[in-house]
């Protein structure tokens, strides 16, 4: 018998929250190695990976085409 793995309901496994975009005033424009915009882009990419994994666990939440 094949067992189906059931995903936890979305209430118990909420969708990941995207990072907050920094305000223009948060960047000092001095070429910092860890600029707020660099950190934001890294967090945004990580969020997209987490969200894609979450959508695989919760296909019912996929937006209609």
WOKATA-V916861 format. One record per backbone hydrogen bond with DSSP energy under -0.5 kcal/mol. NH is the residue of the N-H (numbers start at 1). CO is the residue of the C=O. If there is no record, write none. Layout:
NH	CO
NH	CO
//
This chain:
6	4
12	9
13	9
26	23
27	24
35	32
39	35
40	36
41	37
42	38
43	39
44	40
45	41
46	42
47	43
48	44
49	45
50	46
51	47
52	48
53	49
54	50
55	51
56	52
57	53
58	54
61	58
62	59
//
